[in-house]
Amino acid sequence: MKRKSAYLWLSVLGLILLAAGGSGLLFFKNWRFFQSDYPVVLNKVAPDKVLISSNQEGTSSSQERPSSNQDYASSSRRLIKPSASPRLDQTISLLFFGDLMLDRHVGDKLKNLHLNYLLQALASSTPNILAGHDLVGANLEGAVTNQGAHYNPVQAYDFAFLPARIQELQSYGFNFFSIANNHITDQGARGLEETRKNLTELGLNYSGSADAAVDQNSLRVVDIKGKKIAFISLSMVYHDFNLKEAVELIRAAQVQADLVIINIHWGTEYQHQFSQHQQTIGRALIEAGADIIIGHHPHVVQGMEIYQNKPIFYSLGNFIFDQYFSPDTQQGLAIGLDILGNQTTVFLFPLQSRASIPQLMSGEDKINFLNKYVAWSQLSDEAGKDIRQSKIEITGGVGK
């Protein structure tokens, strides 16, 4: 009787699979992926072939290595890691990182490797902070030259990146770069011109000019979900920019945009406490009409404040860099911003980098970092408590 019942069930199952066709067989063939403890990544390798790989222990079994630097540019286009779609509601979701540098020792580590080597751990984290944003940005600490070329005269600190390297960042959701910093002119005026051309050809948004400059390239207005967001990028490392010109630029941006966000390269290197001069400039920019200020350059994280109900993040520290000489230069901060109407939710993501590979902090490391971050900041007691929970709500103050 049991044998007859078994045959009967097998017959029914066979009819179901036959009716379902290939899709039913495919489901049973791949059921194990739905039970996996690790996220599934679809890596587009070629138009007619898709690799399915499990990101166990932060690695991808589908990773390819070009045979030489010469064929790197073409091979980099074969490994594209799609990110999750942005939120479907009207919430504008933004994510910002600090200093991003892919030359020197970072470039040595990446030789014959894809950027997956550096970003896979972060992309495989829970939560995957790279996924689901309308805009992901960073300070691009160097020029994007043709073939990653370095031009004379050679500088003591001399950074240049392959366009193909920047293209790889797009597969992780990066679609905006601030290029106003002290390294964008490492390759001279030619390098700056090529950077703009190459980023434009890659379809990336960017803003910024040389250190201390305020000009038409300092502003870019981007349409996100029917809202116009002005991105202004400024730098004041070797010299201060003209504050009056910056104020005029902000006011002009207000006419065009619903929201004004400033990326600014400033501050004293390796100092966690922002200076009085930074605060004076930052508050003046807020008074002129800026809604959010994202700072970088010190290579360590600096604190924040909320001025006129608008956040100023004085420095997000390093995102990807090769300053291995100090624990503090291997810590960074990513800032998530969810904006809906007059409500802004700020998310803090402390990062720990190991040999240029960033990962999310957790446990005691995260608690200790956030306690220090509050100490470096100027916040109310209530805001400080929220920051220790990695999240703060701001009502009003931001945007029109």
C-alpha positions as CSV (number, residue, x, y, z in Angstrom):
1,M,0.0,0.0,0.0
2,K,2.8,2.4,0.9
3,R,4.6,1.6,-2.4
4,K,1.4,2.3,-4.4
5,S,1.0,5.6,-2.5
6,A,4.6,6.6,-3.3
7,Y,4.1,5.8,-7.0
8,L,0.9,7.8,-6.9
9,W,2.7,10.9,-5.4
10,L,5.6,10.6,-7.9
11,S,3.1,10.5,-10.7
12,V,1.3,13.6,-9.4
13,L,4.7,15.4,-9.0
14,G,5.7,14.4,-12.5
15,L,2.5,15.9,-13.9
16,I,3.1,19.2,-12.0
17,L,6.6,19.5,-13.3
18,L,5.5,18.7,-16.8
19,A,2.8,21.4,-16.6
20,A,5.2,23.9,-15.1
21,G,7.8,23.2,-17.8
22,G,11.3,24.6,-17.5
23,S,10.4,27.1,-14.8
24,G,9.4,24.3,-12.4
25,L,12.5,22.4,-13.0
26,L,14.6,25.5,-12.6
27,F,12.9,26.2,-9.2
28,F,13.8,22.7,-7.9
29,K,17.3,22.9,-9.3
30,N,18.0,26.2,-7.6
31,W,16.0,25.8,-4.4
32,R,19.3,25.6,-2.4
33,F,20.0,29.3,-3.1
34,F,16.9,30.3,-1.2
35,Q,18.1,28.4,1.8
36,S,21.6,29.8,1.8
37,D,22.9,31.9,4.7
38,Y,24.8,34.1,2.3
39,P,23.3,36.6,-0.2
40,V,23.2,35.7,-3.8
41,V,24.9,38.0,-6.2
42,L,24.2,38.0,-10.0
43,N,27.4,39.0,-11.8
44,K,26.9,40.0,-15.4
45,V,29.9,38.6,-17.2
46,A,28.7,38.6,-20.8
47,P,25.3,39.2,-22.6
48,D,24.7,35.5,-22.9
49,K,26.0,34.3,-19.6
50,V,25.2,35.0,-15.9
51,L,27.2,33.7,-13.0
52,I,25.5,33.0,-9.7
53,S,27.9,33.2,-6.8
54,S,27.6,33.0,-3.0
55,N,29.5,35.7,-1.2
56,Q,30.7,33.4,1.5
57,E,33.4,35.0,3.7
58,G,33.3,38.2,1.6
59,T,34.6,36.6,-1.6
60,S,33.1,35.9,-4.9
61,S,33.9,32.7,-6.7
62,S,33.1,34.3,-10.0
63,Q,35.8,36.9,-9.8
64,E,38.0,37.2,-12.9
65,R,41.5,38.4,-13.1
66,P,42.8,40.1,-16.2
67,S,46.0,38.6,-17.4
68,S,47.8,42.0,-17.4
69,N,47.3,45.7,-16.9
70,Q,47.1,46.1,-20.6
71,D,43.8,44.3,-20.9
72,Y,42.4,45.6,-17.6
73,A,40.2,48.3,-19.2
74,S,38.3,45.8,-21.4
75,S,38.0,43.1,-18.8
76,S,36.7,45.5,-16.1
77,R,33.5,45.8,-18.2
78,R,32.8,42.1,-17.8
79,L,32.2,42.1,-14.1
80,I,29.2,44.3,-13.2
81,K,27.6,43.9,-9.8
82,P,24.0,45.3,-9.8
83,S,22.8,47.1,-6.7
84,A,19.2,47.0,-5.4
85,S,16.8,49.5,-6.8
86,P,16.2,52.8,-5.0
87,R,13.1,53.1,-2.8
88,L,9.9,53.3,-4.8
89,D,8.2,56.0,-2.6
90,Q,9.0,59.7,-2.8
91,T,11.7,59.4,-0.1
92,I,15.0,60.7,-1.5
93,S,17.8,58.4,-0.3
94,L,21.4,59.7,-0.4
95,L,24.6,58.1,0.9
96,F,28.0,59.9,1.3
97,F,31.5,58.7,1.9
98,G,34.7,60.5,2.7
99,D,38.1,60.4,0.8
100,L,38.4,57.9,-2.0
101,M,41.8,57.3,-3.5
102,L,42.7,54.4,-5.8
103,D,46.3,55.1,-6.7
104,R,49.7,54.6,-4.9
105,H,49.5,51.6,-2.5
106,V,45.8,51.1,-3.2
107,G,46.6,50.8,-6.9
108,D,49.4,48.3,-6.1
109,K,46.9,46.1,-4.2
110,L,44.4,46.3,-7.0
111,K,46.9,45.3,-9.7
112,N,45.2,42.7,-11.9
113,L,42.2,42.7,-9.6
114,H,38.7,44.2,-9.8
115,L,37.4,46.7,-7.3
116,N,35.4,43.8,-6.0
117,Y,38.5,43.0,-4.0
118,L,38.0,46.2,-1.9
119,L,34.2,46.5,-1.8
120,Q,32.9,43.0,-1.6
121,A,33.0,42.9,2.2
122,L,31.0,46.1,2.4
123,A,28.6,45.1,-0.3
124,S,28.1,41.7,1.5
125,S,27.4,43.3,4.9
126,T,24.1,43.3,6.8
127,P,22.7,45.8,6.0
128,N,24.2,46.3,2.6
129,I,24.6,50.1,2.9
130,L,25.5,50.4,-0.8
131,A,22.1,49.3,-2.0
132,G,18.9,51.1,-2.5
133,H,20.0,54.7,-2.8
134,D,19.1,57.3,-5.3
135,L,22.6,58.8,-5.1
136,V,25.8,57.5,-3.7
137,G,28.8,59.9,-3.6
138,A,32.3,60.4,-2.3
139,N,35.2,62.8,-2.5
140,L,37.3,61.7,-5.4
141,E,40.8,62.3,-4.3
142,G,42.7,62.6,-7.6
143,A,42.3,63.1,-11.3
144,V,40.6,60.6,-13.7
145,T,43.0,60.8,-16.7
146,N,43.2,59.0,-20.0
147,Q,44.7,55.6,-19.3
148,G,45.3,56.8,-15.7
149,A,48.3,58.7,-16.9
150,H,50.5,60.8,-14.7
151,Y,51.7,64.1,-16.2
152,N,54.7,66.3,-15.5
153,P,55.7,67.8,-13.2
154,V,55.6,64.9,-10.8
155,Q,54.2,65.9,-7.4
156,A,55.2,64.5,-4.0
157,Y,51.7,63.3,-3.7
158,D,50.6,62.5,-7.2
159,F,47.3,60.7,-7.8
160,A,45.6,59.6,-11.0
161,F,43.0,57.0,-11.8
162,L,41.9,54.9,-14.7
163,P,38.4,55.7,-16.1
164,A,37.8,52.0,-16.0
165,R,38.3,52.0,-12.2
166,I,35.7,54.7,-11.8
167,Q,33.4,52.8,-14.1
168,E,33.6,49.8,-11.7
169,L,32.4,52.1,-8.9
170,Q,29.1,52.6,-10.8
171,S,28.3,48.9,-10.3
172,Y,28.2,49.6,-6.6
173,G,25.8,52.5,-7.0
174,F,28.2,55.4,-7.1
175,N,26.9,58.1,-9.3
176,F,28.2,61.4,-7.9
177,F,31.7,62.6,-7.0
178,S,32.9,65.8,-5.4
179,I,36.1,66.7,-7.2
180,A,37.0,69.9,-5.4
181,N,40.1,69.1,-3.4
182,N,43.8,69.6,-3.3
183,H,44.6,66.5,-5.5
184,I,42.3,67.2,-8.5
185,T,45.1,69.2,-10.0
186,D,47.9,66.7,-9.3
187,Q,48.0,66.2,-13.1
188,G,47.7,69.9,-13.9
189,A,45.0,71.6,-15.9
190,R,45.1,68.8,-18.4
191,G,44.3,66.3,-15.7
192,L,41.4,68.4,-14.5
193,E,40.0,68.7,-18.0
194,E,40.3,65.0,-18.7
195,T,38.6,64.2,-15.4
196,R,35.6,66.2,-16.4
197,K,35.5,64.7,-19.8
198,N,35.9,61.1,-18.6
199,L,33.3,61.4,-15.8
200,T,30.9,62.9,-18.3
201,E,31.5,60.1,-20.8
202,L,30.8,57.6,-18.0
203,G,27.5,59.3,-17.3
204,L,28.5,60.3,-13.8
205,N,27.4,63.5,-12.0
206,Y,30.2,65.6,-10.4
207,S,30.9,69.1,-9.2
208,G,34.0,71.0,-8.2
209,S,37.0,72.9,-9.4
210,A,40.6,73.4,-8.2
211,D,41.3,74.3,-4.6
212,A,39.9,77.7,-3.6
213,A,38.1,78.1,-6.9
214,V,34.4,79.1,-7.0
215,D,33.1,78.9,-10.6
216,Q,30.4,77.4,-12.8
217,N,31.9,74.0,-12.3
218,S,31.4,74.2,-8.6
219,L,27.6,73.6,-9.0
220,R,25.7,70.7,-10.4
221,V,21.9,70.4,-10.2
222,V,20.5,66.8,-10.3
223,D,16.9,65.8,-10.7
224,I,15.9,63.1,-8.2
225,K,12.3,61.9,-8.1
226,G,11.0,65.2,-9.4
227,K,13.1,67.2,-6.9
228,K,16.0,69.3,-8.0
229,I,19.0,69.0,-5.8
230,A,22.0,71.3,-6.1
231,F,25.4,69.8,-5.3
232,I,28.1,72.4,-4.6
233,S,31.7,71.3,-4.1
234,L,34.3,73.6,-2.6
235,S,37.9,73.2,-1.3
236,M,39.9,75.4,1.0
237,V,43.1,73.4,1.7
238,Y,46.0,75.7,0.5
239,H,43.9,78.8,0.4
240,D,40.4,79.8,1.4
241,F,37.8,80.3,-1.3
242,N,36.1,83.6,-1.7
243,L,33.2,83.4,0.8
244,K,31.2,86.1,-0.9
245,E,31.4,84.2,-4.2
246,A,30.4,81.0,-2.4
247,V,27.4,82.7,-0.8
248,E,26.3,84.1,-4.2
249,L,26.6,80.6,-5.7
250,I,24.4,79.1,-3.0
251,R,21.8,81.8,-3.5
252,A,21.8,81.2,-7.2
253,A,21.4,77.4,-6.5
254,Q,18.4,78.1,-4.3
255,V,16.6,79.6,-7.2
256,Q,17.1,76.5,-9.3
257,A,16.8,73.7,-6.7
258,D,14.7,72.4,-3.8
259,L,17.7,71.3,-1.8
260,V,21.3,72.6,-1.6
261,I,24.0,70.1,-0.5
262,I,27.6,71.3,-0.1
263,N,30.7,69.0,-0.2
264,I,33.7,70.9,1.3
265,H,37.3,69.9,1.5
266,W,38.8,71.6,4.6
267,G,40.2,71.3,8.1
268,T,43.5,70.3,9.7
269,E,44.8,66.8,8.9
270,Y,44.6,64.2,11.6
271,Q,42.6,66.4,14.0
272,H,39.3,65.0,15.2
273,Q,38.1,68.3,16.6
274,F,36.9,70.7,13.9
275,S,38.4,74.2,14.1
276,Q,36.7,77.5,14.8
277,H,37.5,78.6,11.3
278,Q,35.7,75.6,9.8
279,Q,32.7,76.4,12.0
280,T,32.7,80.0,11.0
281,I,32.7,79.1,7.3
282,G,30.3,76.2,7.7
283,R,27.7,78.3,9.6
284,A,28.0,81.2,7.0
285,L,27.2,78.7,4.3
286,I,24.2,77.5,6.2
287,E,23.1,81.1,6.8
288,A,23.4,81.7,3.0
289,G,21.0,78.8,2.3
290,A,22.9,75.5,2.3
291,D,20.8,72.6,3.7
292,I,23.5,70.0,4.4
293,I,27.3,70.2,4.6
294,I,29.5,67.1,4.0
295,G,33.1,67.7,4.9
296,H,36.3,65.8,4.2
297,H,40.1,66.2,4.0
298,P,41.5,65.7,7.5
299,H,41.8,61.9,6.8
300,V,40.2,61.2,10.2
301,V,36.6,61.6,11.3
302,Q,35.6,64.9,12.8
303,G,32.4,65.7,14.7
304,M,29.2,67.3,13.6
305,E,26.7,69.9,14.7
306,I,23.1,70.9,13.8
307,Y,23.0,74.6,13.1
308,Q,19.7,76.3,12.3
309,N,18.2,72.8,12.2
310,K,20.6,71.8,9.4
311,P,23.5,69.2,9.8
312,I,27.1,70.0,9.3
313,F,29.3,66.9,9.1
314,Y,32.8,68.3,9.4
315,S,34.8,65.3,8.2
316,L,33.8,61.8,7.2
317,G,37.4,60.7,7.2
318,N,38.9,58.1,4.8
319,F,36.8,55.8,2.8
320,I,39.4,54.0,0.7
321,F,43.0,55.2,1.3
322,D,46.4,53.8,2.0
323,Q,47.3,55.6,5.3
324,Y,48.1,52.5,7.3
325,F,50.3,54.2,9.8
326,S,47.5,55.1,12.2
327,P,44.3,53.4,13.5
328,D,42.4,56.7,13.2
329,T,43.2,57.1,9.5
330,Q,41.7,53.6,8.9
331,Q,38.4,54.6,10.4
332,G,35.7,56.4,8.5
333,L,32.1,57.3,8.5
334,A,29.3,57.0,5.9
335,I,26.3,59.2,6.2
336,G,22.9,58.1,4.9
337,L,20.1,60.7,4.4
338,D,16.5,59.9,3.8
339,I,14.6,63.0,2.9
340,L,10.8,63.1,2.7
341,G,9.0,66.5,2.8
342,N,10.3,68.4,5.8
343,Q,11.6,65.3,7.5
344,T,15.2,64.2,7.3
345,T,16.5,61.0,8.8
346,V,20.3,60.7,9.3
347,F,21.9,57.3,9.5
348,L,25.5,56.9,10.7
349,F,27.6,54.0,9.4
350,P,31.0,53.8,11.2
351,L,33.6,52.1,9.0
352,Q,36.7,50.1,9.9
353,S,39.3,49.7,7.1
354,R,41.9,47.0,7.0
355,A,44.5,47.4,4.3
356,S,42.1,49.7,2.3
357,I,39.2,47.2,2.6
358,P,36.3,49.0,4.4
359,Q,33.8,47.1,6.6
360,L,31.0,48.2,8.9
361,M,31.9,48.4,12.5
362,S,29.9,46.4,15.0
363,G,29.7,45.6,18.7
364,E,32.0,47.3,21.1
365,D,34.0,48.9,18.3
366,K,30.9,50.7,17.0
367,I,29.8,51.7,20.5
368,N,33.2,53.2,21.3
369,F,33.4,55.0,18.0
370,L,30.0,56.6,18.4
371,N,30.9,57.7,21.9
372,K,34.0,59.4,20.6
373,Y,32.0,60.9,17.8
374,V,29.6,62.6,20.2
375,A,32.6,63.9,22.1
376,W,34.1,65.5,19.0
377,S,30.7,67.0,18.1
378,Q,28.7,70.0,19.4
379,L,25.2,68.5,20.0
380,S,22.4,68.7,22.5
381,D,22.2,65.9,25.0
382,E,19.1,64.6,23.2
383,A,20.9,64.6,19.8
384,G,23.9,63.0,21.4
385,K,21.7,60.1,22.6
386,D,20.3,59.7,19.1
387,I,23.7,59.7,17.5
388,R,24.8,56.9,19.9
389,Q,22.0,54.9,18.3
390,S,23.3,55.6,14.8
391,K,20.2,57.6,13.8
392,I,18.8,61.1,14.2
393,E,15.6,62.7,13.0
394,I,15.5,66.3,11.9
395,T,12.2,68.0,11.3
396,G,12.1,71.1,9.2
397,G,15.2,73.2,8.3
398,V,16.2,71.1,5.3
399,G,15.0,72.0,1.8
400,K,12.1,74.1,0.6
